[in-house]
Amino acid sequence: MKPDKQEKPGKPDNLIQALEDRHKDYLNDESRTSGKAESISFPESETQIQAIVKTLLELKTPITVQGRRTGIVGGAVPVCGHILNLSKMTRVTGLELDQDGKFSICVQPGISLSELDQQLCSRGFDCAGWDKNALAALEVFKKAGRYFWPPDPSERSASIGGIAANNSRGICALYYGAARLHIKSIRLVDVKGEIHSITRGQYIFSKGVCPLPGGGQLRLDLATLQSQTSENRMDLNDLLDLYLGSEGMLGVITELTLFLQPFPKELWGIVFFFESQSRAVNFIQGIDPKKNRQKKQKQKKQQQKTESDNDIVAIEFMDQTTLECIREYKQGNSQLKQLPDWDKSLTSAVYMEIRGNIAEEVEALSEKLLETAVQCDCDPDNTWAFCGEMEIERLRIFRHAAAESVNLFIDKARQKDSRITKLGTDYRLKNTSLSEVLDIYCRDLRAHGLKAAIFGHAGDGHLHVNILPQDYQQFEKGRSLIKDWAIKILSKEGSVVTEHGIGKIKKDLFGSIPLPQRLKILCSVKQQLDPDGLWNPGNMLDSD
């Protein structure tokens, strides 16, 4: 990756615009919260970003970095100052081919996951400005099989920069892990307005000390590092991993180089419906997701796989309330209407994806799963099975409808009371059975008289509980319950922040709850790198 030296940065006065009524959508994100700002910019290059940032820093103006605003914790919602929106930075800027024949792709942060997938599939890149090495790599790439980038949040319009800023996971994280495992390097404009490149393995922590690009050192308290629990541990061997997941608090990513993997030849998707939640849970536990987690840990050490083996890559659970919400949402959604209806007696569903390269083995695995489901009283006639990329996308729409239908419910509630926002969990209990996790949630919801849609990554105990308040009184009860759950999860050494980030909603929600030690680490980093608290104020930490 190289800086665009030929481009003139432009005058910051022409890039920074006063915030007007036409910009009001940029004051919110999918969290259904809204903020305020005085100015906004839409840079199209790294040099423009640097010019904007240096002007703002001289004026001590707080900066909120935005991508596509698909986050649900308020991370892109400004509290004051300037909005630095990266939605116009959507170019693929190059390809790399290493000595082992593996490809990496360089992209600007505003490109969406769907846009990246389309270009990787068609190989229809705009090569303007590519150097000779990138062009040579492209010629090899065109003759190779298809490649893809594994992280896959169900929101396909999410930006790659946003995925990196939250270290998102996605529905196939059971197999592929978090986004950081698939990021080779980044370029960024740091908190001082300087441009740097950070490549994995380039800046390494030793006894809590790490050299910084441009000079200087970052120092962290060893006692705090050593006191982290295994589930909430920050990966701090490499400086790159500090920036991935920092939610824009340490500067703005201007370019990313992503590890690519060969696209699997076989893709199968299956939805199993059950008449009771307990039978769905028995089915999930019967297919031994722990075995898949152990394989995933092995893959983490390898950084990336050279070939996709035949395996289950996603295990998603949906409860009765979720299915009811999707059924209602389906009536007004033309894409969902194309999917079959399911009987109202079916109260739980398990969505699974299988990927591999050998059709016979993938089919055999699917048949084994169906046999296990039948043993848990699943009717094969009430099972959806699809194969092929186009068909899988139809099932992905079904899975994504879980989140979209919750959003629709919250929007309706907000029409009655604008104080209501999204109220969901991002908790994970690694060493607790799925049945125990669900028992905790369902028992407490009943005790508080609350309704919630529960769905998510059942294979690794990471379920999302989305409380559906009828009024503000229920909303307040829900906030209190989520706090109680956070205390319980932390007492069991679980994670209260797994893939959505903290943003402003969780920071305000948790209040005085002692969050994981990693926030103490980030607070120390913030004090050293951004003592004035100008970058993404209100995300994770207060500006003071």
C-alpha positions in Angstrom: 0.0 0.0 0.0 1.3 3.4 -0.9 0.0 6.9 -0.2 -1.6 8.7 -3.1 1.3 11.2 -3.5 0.1 12.6 -6.8 -3.2 13.9 -5.4 -3.6 17.4 -4.1 -5.2 17.4 -0.7 -7.7 20.3 -1.5 -8.6 23.2 0.7 -10.1 22.1 4.0 -12.5 25.0 3.8 -14.1 23.4 0.7 -14.2 19.9 2.3 -15.7 20.9 5.6 -19.4 21.8 5.3 -21.7 23.4 7.9 -24.3 20.9 9.0 -27.7 21.6 7.4 -31.2 20.0 7.4 -30.2 17.9 4.4 -27.6 16.2 6.6 -30.0 15.2 9.4 -29.8 11.4 8.6 -26.1 11.5 9.5 -27.0 12.3 13.1 -28.1 8.7 13.7 -27.4 5.1 13.0 -29.3 1.8 13.3 -29.4 2.1 17.1 -32.3 4.5 16.6 -30.5 7.1 18.6 -29.7 10.6 17.4 -27.0 13.1 18.2 -25.7 16.6 17.1 -22.8 18.1 15.2 -21.8 21.4 13.8 -20.1 20.3 10.6 -19.6 17.3 8.2 -17.3 16.2 5.5 -17.3 13.5 2.8 -13.6 12.9 1.9 -12.7 10.7 -1.1 -9.1 10.1 -0.4 -6.5 9.8 2.4 -5.0 13.2 1.6 -8.4 14.8 1.9 -8.9 13.1 5.3 -5.5 14.3 6.5 -6.3 17.9 5.4 -9.6 17.8 7.2 -8.3 16.2 10.4 -5.4 18.7 10.7 -7.7 21.6 10.4 -10.1 20.2 13.0 -7.3 19.3 15.4 -6.0 22.9 15.3 -9.4 24.1 16.3 -9.7 21.3 19.0 -12.9 20.1 17.2 -14.2 16.6 18.2 -14.4 14.2 15.3 -16.9 11.3 14.9 -15.9 8.8 12.2 -18.7 7.3 10.2 -19.0 4.6 7.6 -22.4 3.3 6.4 -24.1 3.8 9.8 -25.3 0.2 10.1 -24.1 -0.2 13.7 -26.6 -0.7 16.5 -24.8 0.7 19.5 -24.6 4.4 18.5 -20.9 4.3 17.6 -21.4 6.5 14.6 -23.8 9.0 16.3 -22.0 12.3 17.0 -22.3 14.0 20.3 -20.8 17.3 19.1 -18.2 18.7 16.7 -17.6 17.2 13.2 -18.8 14.2 11.3 -16.1 12.6 9.2 -18.2 10.4 6.8 -16.3 7.8 4.7 -19.1 6.6 2.5 -17.5 8.0 -0.6 -14.3 6.1 -0.1 -15.4 2.9 -1.9 -12.5 2.0 -4.2 -10.5 -1.2 -4.5 -6.9 0.2 -4.5 -4.9 -2.8 -5.3 -4.1 -6.5 -5.2 -1.2 -8.4 -3.6 0.2 -11.8 -4.3 2.6 -13.2 -1.8 5.3 -15.8 -2.3 3.0 -18.6 -1.2 0.5 -17.7 -3.9 -2.0 -16.2 -1.5 -4.0 -13.1 -2.5 -4.8 -10.0 -0.5 -6.9 -7.1 -1.6 -6.5 -3.4 -0.7 -9.7 -1.4 -0.2 -10.8 2.0 1.0 -12.8 1.9 4.3 -16.2 3.0 2.9 -16.7 0.1 0.5 -19.5 -2.2 1.6 -19.3 -5.9 2.1 -21.7 -6.5 -0.8 -19.7 -4.2 -3.1 -16.5 -6.0 -2.3 -18.2 -9.4 -2.9 -19.5 -8.2 -6.3 -16.1 -7.0 -7.4 -14.3 -10.1 -6.2 -16.9 -12.2 -8.1 -16.8 -10.2 -11.4 -13.1 -9.1 -11.1 -14.4 -5.8 -12.4 -12.0 -3.5 -10.6 -11.3 0.1 -11.5 -7.5 -0.1 -11.8 -6.7 3.6 -12.0 -3.7 4.3 -9.9 -2.7 0.7 -9.4 1.1 0.1 -9.4 2.7 -2.6 -11.7 2.8 -5.2 -8.9 -0.9 -4.8 -8.3 -1.6 -5.1 -12.0 0.6 -8.2 -12.3 -1.3 -9.7 -9.3 -4.6 -9.0 -11.1 -3.6 -10.9 -14.2 -2.9 -14.0 -12.0 -6.1 -13.4 -10.0 -8.2 -13.4 -13.2 -6.9 -16.9 -14.0 -7.4 -18.2 -10.5 -10.6 -19.6 -9.0 -13.0 -17.4 -7.1 -11.9 -15.7 -3.8 -13.8 -14.1 -0.9 -13.3 -12.3 2.4 -14.7 -14.4 5.2 -16.2 -11.9 7.7 -19.9 -11.7 7.0 -22.2 -9.7 9.3 -25.8 -10.3 8.2 -26.0 -6.6 7.2 -24.3 -6.7 3.8 -24.4 -2.9 3.4 -21.9 -2.6 6.3 -18.7 -0.9 5.4 -15.4 -2.8 5.6 -14.0 0.1 7.8 -16.9 -0.3 10.2 -16.4 -4.0 10.4 -12.8 -3.5 11.2 -13.5 -0.7 13.7 -15.8 -3.1 15.7 -13.8 -6.2 15.0 -17.1 -7.7 13.9 -17.8 -11.5 13.7 -20.8 -12.4 11.6 -22.9 -15.5 11.4 -20.1 -17.7 10.2 -17.7 -16.7 13.0 -18.1 -20.2 14.5 -15.8 -21.3 11.7 -13.9 -18.2 10.5 -13.5 -16.2 13.7 -13.4 -12.4 14.1 -12.6 -9.9 11.4 -9.1 -9.1 12.7 -7.9 -12.6 11.7 -8.5 -11.6 8.1 -6.9 -8.2 8.1 -3.2 -8.0 7.0 -2.6 -4.3 7.4 -4.1 -0.9 7.6 -3.2 2.7 6.7 -4.6 5.4 9.0 -4.5 9.1 9.8 -3.7 9.0 13.5 -4.9 11.2 16.4 -2.3 13.8 15.5 -3.2 13.9 11.8 -0.2 11.9 10.6 -0.4 9.1 8.0 1.0 5.7 9.0 0.9 2.1 7.8 0.6 -0.8 10.3 1.2 -4.3 9.1 0.6 -7.4 11.2 3.8 -8.4 13.0 5.4 -5.0 12.4 4.8 -3.4 15.9 4.8 -6.0 18.7 4.2 -5.6 22.4 6.8 -6.7 24.8 6.2 -6.6 28.6 3.4 -4.0 28.0 5.5 -1.7 25.8 5.1 -1.3 22.0 6.9 1.0 19.6 4.6 3.4 17.7 4.8 4.3 14.0 6.4 7.7 13.7 8.4 7.3 16.9 7.5 7.0 20.6 6.1 4.1 22.7 2.9 3.0 24.1 3.1 1.7 27.7 0.4 -0.4 29.3 0.2 -1.6 32.9 1.3 -5.2 33.2 -1.0 -6.0 36.2 -4.0 -4.9 34.2 -3.0 -6.9 31.2 -2.4 -10.0 33.3 -5.8 -9.6 35.2 -7.9 -10.0 32.0 -10.2 -13.0 31.9 -9.7 -15.4 29.0 -13.1 -14.5 27.5 -12.6 -10.8 27.7 -8.9 -10.7 26.9 -7.7 -8.1 24.4 -5.3 -9.6 21.9 -2.4 -7.2 22.5 0.6 -9.0 21.0 0.3 -6.8 17.9 -0.4 -3.1 17.7 -2.7 -3.7 14.7 -5.2 -5.5 17.0 -5.4 -2.5 19.2 -6.8 -0.4 16.3 -9.1 -3.2 15.1 -12.0 -2.9 17.5 -11.2 0.6 18.9 -14.4 2.1 17.4 -12.6 5.0 15.8 -11.2 6.3 19.1 -7.6 6.2 18.0 -7.8 7.7 14.5 -9.4 7.0 11.2 -8.5 4.0 9.0 -8.0 5.1 5.4 -7.1 1.8 3.7 -7.2 -1.9 4.6 -5.4 -4.9 3.1 -7.5 -8.0 3.6 -6.5 -11.7 3.4 -8.6 -13.5 0.8 -9.6 -17.2 0.8 -10.7 -19.5 -2.0 -14.5 -19.5 -2.4 -15.9 -22.9 -1.4 -17.4 -24.9 -4.3 -20.3 -26.2 -2.3 -22.7 -24.0 -0.2 -25.7 -25.5 1.5 -28.2 -23.9 3.8 -30.8 -25.6 5.9 -33.6 -24.3 8.3 -34.9 -26.8 10.8 -38.2 -25.9 12.5 -39.3 -27.4 15.8 -42.5 -27.4 17.8 -40.7 -26.5 21.1 -37.6 -24.5 22.1 -36.3 -27.4 24.1 -36.2 -29.7 21.0 -34.4 -27.1 19.0 -31.8 -26.7 21.8 -31.4 -30.5 22.1 -30.7 -30.6 18.3 -28.0 -27.9 18.5 -26.4 -29.5 21.5 -26.6 -32.9 19.8 -24.5 -31.8 16.8 -21.6 -30.9 19.2 -20.8 -27.2 18.4 -17.9 -27.5 20.8 -16.0 -29.6 18.2 -16.5 -26.8 15.7 -15.2 -24.2 18.2 -12.0 -26.3 18.8 -11.5 -26.4 15.0 -12.0 -22.6 14.9 -9.3 -22.1 17.6 -6.9 -24.1 15.5 -7.7 -22.0 12.5 -7.0 -18.8 14.4 -3.4 -19.9 14.9 -3.2 -20.5 11.2 -4.4 -16.9 10.5 -6.3 -18.1 7.5 -7.2 -21.4 5.8 -5.8 -22.2 2.4 -8.8 -24.3 1.5 -12.3 -24.5 2.9 -13.0 -28.0 4.3 -16.4 -29.5 4.5 -17.9 -28.3 7.7 -20.7 -26.5 9.5 -19.9 -22.7 9.4 -23.0 -21.3 11.0 -25.5 -22.4 13.6 -28.2 -19.7 14.2 -31.1 -20.0 16.7 -34.4 -18.2 16.5 -37.1 -18.3 19.2 -40.9 -18.1 18.9 -41.0 -14.3 19.3 -38.4 -13.9 16.6 -40.4 -16.1 14.2 -43.6 -14.1 15.0 -41.8 -10.9 14.2 -40.4 -12.3 10.9 -43.9 -13.6 10.0 -45.4 -10.1 10.4 -42.4 -8.5 8.6 -42.8 -11.0 5.8 -46.2 -9.6 4.8 -44.7 -6.4 3.6 -41.4 -7.7 2.2 -41.4 -8.9 -1.4 -38.1 -10.9 -1.0 -39.3 -12.7 2.1 -42.7 -13.5 0.5 -40.8 -15.7 -2.0 -39.9 -18.1 0.9 -42.4 -20.7 2.1 -44.7 -20.1 5.0 -44.2 -22.1 8.2 -46.9 -23.4 10.5 -47.7 -21.3 13.6 -47.2 -24.5 15.7 -43.5 -24.4 14.9 -42.1 -22.2 17.7 -38.3 -22.4 17.1 -35.9 -22.6 14.2 -32.3 -23.4 13.6 -30.5 -22.0 10.6 -27.4 -23.7 9.5 -24.8 -23.3 6.7 -22.4 -25.9 5.4 -19.5 -25.2 3.1 -17.0 -27.4 1.4 -15.4 -28.5 -1.8 -16.7 -32.0 -2.2 -20.4 -32.3 -3.0 -20.8 -35.9 -1.8 -19.3 -35.0 1.6 -21.4 -31.9 2.0 -24.5 -33.8 1.1 -23.6 -36.6 3.6 -23.1 -34.0 6.3 -26.5 -32.5 5.5 -28.2 -35.9 5.7 -26.5 -36.6 9.1 -27.9 -33.3 10.4 -31.4 -34.1 9.2 -31.2 -37.5 10.9 -30.2 -35.8 14.2 -33.0 -33.2 13.7 -35.6 -36.0 13.2 -34.4 -37.6 16.5 -35.4 -34.3 18.1 -38.9 -34.5 16.6 -38.2 -32.2 13.6 -40.5 -33.0 10.7 -38.5 -33.3 7.4 -41.5 -31.8 5.6 -41.1 -28.7 7.7 -37.4 -28.3 6.8 -36.0 -25.9 4.2 -32.9 -27.0 2.3 -31.2 -24.8 -0.3 -27.9 -25.2 -2.2 -25.9 -22.8 -4.3 -25.0 -19.2 -3.7 -28.2 -17.6 -5.1 -30.4 -19.9 -3.0 -28.3 -19.3 0.1 -28.8 -15.6 -0.3 -32.6 -16.2 0.0 -32.0 -17.9 3.3 -29.7 -15.1 4.4 -32.6 -12.7 3.8 -34.7 -14.9 6.2 -31.9 -14.7 8.9 -31.4 -11.0 8.4 -35.2 -10.5 8.8 -34.8 -11.3 12.5 -32.8 -8.1 13.0 -34.9 -6.0 10.5 -38.2 -7.1 12.1 -36.9 -6.0 15.5 -35.9 -2.6 14.0 -39.4 -2.3 12.7 -40.9 -3.0 16.1 -38.7 -0.3 17.7 -39.6 2.2 15.1 -43.3 1.7 15.8 -42.6 2.1 19.6 -40.6 5.3 19.0 -43.6 6.8 17.2 -45.3 6.7 20.6 -42.3 7.7 22.7 -39.0 8.9 21.0 -37.0 8.1 24.2 -37.2 4.4 23.3 -34.1 3.0 21.4 -32.9 -0.4 20.5 -32.4 -2.5 23.6 -30.4 -5.7 22.9 -27.6 -7.8 24.3 -24.3 -8.8 22.8 -23.3 -11.2 25.6 -21.5 -14.4 25.3 -21.0 -17.3 27.8 -18.4 -19.6 26.3 -18.5 -22.4 28.8 -22.2 -22.5 29.6 -24.6 -24.7 27.8 -27.1 -23.1 25.4 -30.0 -24.5 27.5 -28.6 -22.8 30.6 -28.2 -19.5 28.8 -31.7 -19.5 27.4 -33.1 -20.5 30.8 -31.5 -17.4 32.4 -33.0 -15.1 29.8 -36.5 -16.6 29.6 -36.9 -16.9 33.4 -35.9 -13.2 33.9 -38.0 -12.0 31.1 -41.1 -13.7 32.5 -40.4 -12.4 36.0 -40.2 -8.8 34.6 -43.2 -9.2 32.3 -41.1 -8.4 29.2 -41.2 -9.7 25.7 -38.0 -10.2 23.7 -36.9 -11.7 20.4 -34.0 -14.1 21.1 -31.8 -15.1 18.1 -28.1 -15.5 17.2 -25.0 -17.6 17.1 -26.0 -20.7 19.1 -22.8 -22.6 18.1 -20.7 -20.5 20.5 -23.2 -19.4 23.1 -23.6 -15.9 21.6 -27.3 -15.0 21.5 -28.8 -11.6 21.1 -31.8 -10.8 23.3 -33.8 -7.9 21.8 -36.3 -6.5 24.3 -39.5 -5.3 22.7 -41.0 -2.7 25.0 -44.6 -1.6 24.6 -43.9 1.7 26.4 -41.2 3.7 28.1 -41.9 2.1 31.5 -41.1 -1.3 29.9 -38.1 0.2 28.2 -36.7 1.3 31.6 -37.4 -2.2 33.1 -35.6 -3.7 30.1 -32.5 -1.4 30.6 -32.4 -2.5 34.3 -32.6 -6.2 33.3 -29.8 -5.9 30.8 -27.7 -4.4 33.5 -28.5 -7.3 35.8 -27.6 -9.7 33.0 -24.3 -7.9 32.5 -23.4 -8.5 36.1 -24.3 -12.2 35.9 -22.3 -12.6 32.7 -19.2 -10.9 34.1 -19.4 -13.0 37.2 -19.2 -16.1 35.0 -16.2 -14.6 33.1 -18.3 -14.1 30.0 -18.2 -11.3 27.5 -20.6 -8.4 27.5 -19.2 -7.0 24.3 -18.7 -9.6 21.5 -19.3 -8.2 18.0 -21.4 -5.1 18.0 -19.0 -2.8 19.9 -19.8 -0.6 22.9 -20.6 2.7 21.3 -22.6 5.1 23.3 -25.6 3.0 24.1 -23.7 0.3 26.1 -21.4 2.9 27.8 -24.5 4.7 29.1 -26.4 1.6 29.8 -23.7 -0.1 31.9 -23.0 3.0 33.9 -21.0 2.0 37.0 -20.9 -1.7 36.2 -17.2 -2.8 36.3 -16.7 -3.6 32.6 -13.9 -5.9 31.5 -10.3 -5.0 32.1 -9.9 -4.3 28.4 -11.7 -1.0 28.9 -9.1 0.0 31.5 -6.5 -0.8 28.9 -8.3 1.3 26.3 -8.6 4.1 28.8 -4.8 4.1 29.3 -4.3 4.0 25.5 -6.7 6.9 25.0 -5.0 9.0 27.7 -1.6 8.5 26.0 -2.6 8.9 22.4 -5.7 11.3 22.5 -5.5 13.2 25.9 -7.9 15.8 24.7 -10.6 13.1 23.9 -11.3 14.5 20.4 -11.7 11.2 18.6 -15.2 9.6 18.6 -16.1 11.1 22.0 -18.6 9.1 23.9 -17.6 5.7 22.4 -16.7 3.3 25.2 -15.2 6.1 27.3 -16.2 9.7 28.3 -14.2 12.4 26.7 -12.7 13.4 30.0 
